Amino acid sequence: MLLHIRVMQKRVYALRELRRLLSRSEFPPVQASLEAGAMPILVQCLSFGSPDEQLLEAAWCLTNMAAGKPEETKALFPALPLLVAHLGEKSALAVAEQCAWTLGNVAGEGEELRNVLLSQGALPPLARMMLSNKGSTVRTAAWALSNLIKGPDSKAATETIRIDGVLDSILRHLKKADEELVTEVAWVVVYLTALSDVATNILAKSDLLQILVDRLASSISLQLLIPVLRSLGNLVAADSCLTNNVLFADHQTTVNAIQALVKCLRSEHRVLKKESAWALSNIAAGSVEHKKLIHSSEAVPSLIHLLSTAPFDMRKEAAYVLGNLCVSPAEGSERPSLILEHLVSLVRRGILPGFVNLVRSADIEAARIGLQFMELVNKSFIKQEKGLLVTRSSHPEQKNVTNLSWNYMFSLIDANGHLSPLDSSSIILVASFSQVLRGMPNGEGPKLVEAEDGIDAMERYQFHENEDIRNMANELVDKYFGEDYGLDDY
């Protein structure tokens, strides 16, 4: 018996020393450990019935190995079934947390490993760990879960929200004072709402919106504000019926949401400015009442400032919002109509030069900052699609892939036929000119466009490689600046 205890103590000591080597070294000897035969031993040390201290140290070693190079992470395949098994109630909570951490590292390595974990049943026990009241357990489980469900397939996100207790636990944890915990839970919400329509509908019918708005208004933590803002953006990027049912135009929550988004627009952090403009553009693609709320809010001065002075990508986001404010949504088979009051007001406040400057600098700015967004133009009723973060680790740099669109382009698409994906800056310019040309009262639209050198800007597209945008620009020039243009001045 004494000999057995000594053997166990030596094994734990050896595991602890290996764990320290793998975590403290600037260049952790993961490959050397694998070549020395560490993996079969670590798998054996994870066997049920082993002392908790041994299980914890073995799982911790695997956690550090899983944080290595992709090929080193894949070497954990033999250990995955036991790591998943220890997520259950038969294991001590500390052991389960460490195994969850390991699995989170594995899931973060890529879609192939995520699929392996999902096929081995990692999702249900990991999601159920979110039901815990222990902060460290919830933080670790939420972080690992967000890596596991990040897609691109939506099945995992849909399965997650359907697990008993998960919805209630998400809402409960989002209200807690521990902002680190709330941040990790909010990332789970980001992926649920980005990937699964089922999850989005379930969450939209809960108290999530109010919780997100309250967090957005009260927090100053950038790490927390980013996933909260993205989750809110995903909710309002759903179909228009859902958005209108979530954000009642006459409800105080909607007013508070817009105020919270204005706070983010005024932030010094560019990611918050861009994300809040993206969310506002989707709210502005809603009902006329939503457009009036934004138009009468402090969002407009901030958006106009962004359109005039911000880097190219943020100017483009501001342009989407301001454009959506000028057009009412189509009803049935009718074409969208201009909201003349908004159009005139915004033009009087000087937005037209911002559109012209946007297109003039588009190519240079796009090449300089490497725009993170791909723009798609859809023929149907247009709102911006949900934003999906495609890469995230425990300490992420955000890489956003978002499908952008513009409500008021619907009328241009109807008038000019099917549009293939175009350079969004070109469409923004031509669409804005079209609005001003046909919308401004007393025929002053053409003169306003001419005063901003808009004719020259449009004529730059007369030989554009895309036929649709070339025809669109040429038709506007011919219609509003033809042979008879300016004769009334004499």
Buried (B, 14 or more C-beta within 10 A) or exposed (E): EEEEEEEBEEBBEEBBEBBBBBEEEEEBBBBEBBEEEBBEBBBEBBEEEBBEBBBBBBBBBBBBBBBBEEEBBBBBEEBBBBBBBBBEEEBBBBBBBBBBBBBBBBBBBEEEBBEBBBEBEBBBBBBBBBBBEEEBBBBBBBBBBBBBBBBEBBBBBBBBBBBEEBBEBBBBBBEBEBBBBBBBBBBBBBBBBBBBBBBBBBBBEEEBBBBBBBBBBEBEEEBBBBBBBBBBBBBBBBEBEBBBEBBEBEEEBBBBBBBBBBBBBBBEEEBBBBBBBBBBBBBBBBBBEBBBBBBEBBBBEBBBBBBBEBBBBBBBBBBBBBBBBBBBBBEEEEEBBBBEEBBBBBBEEEBBBBBBBBBBBBEEBBEEEEBEBEBBBBEEBBBBBBBBBEEBEEEEEBEBEBBBBBBBBBBBBEEBEEBEEBBBBBBBBBBBBBBBBBBBEEEBBBBBBBEBEBBEBBEBBEEBEBEBBBBBBBBBBEEBBEEEBEEEEE
